[in-house]
Amino acid sequence: MTNTNELRRRVARSGYKYKALARKMGICPSTLQRKIENQREFTVSEMDDLAELLGLTLREKVAIFFCKNRVI
């Protein structure tokens, strides 16, 4: 599951708005929001795109997208 809190922190630090991130990823802002909130799952390509846009390292990417416990 996605570590929602950490992902939100990283988005806030990036300066991107959810709408801009979603557009760059080719998805709707509401879809991105549902995925961040663990209501839908990210695809591998979406995780890669988002990690690249946010400048995440591999370690950070794994910690955020492969969290064992749901963190909100």
Secondary structure, 3 states (H helix, E strand, C coil): CCEHHHHHHHHHHHCCCHHHHHHHHCCCHHHHHHHHCCCCCCCHHHHHHHHHHHCCCHHHHHHHHCCCCCEC
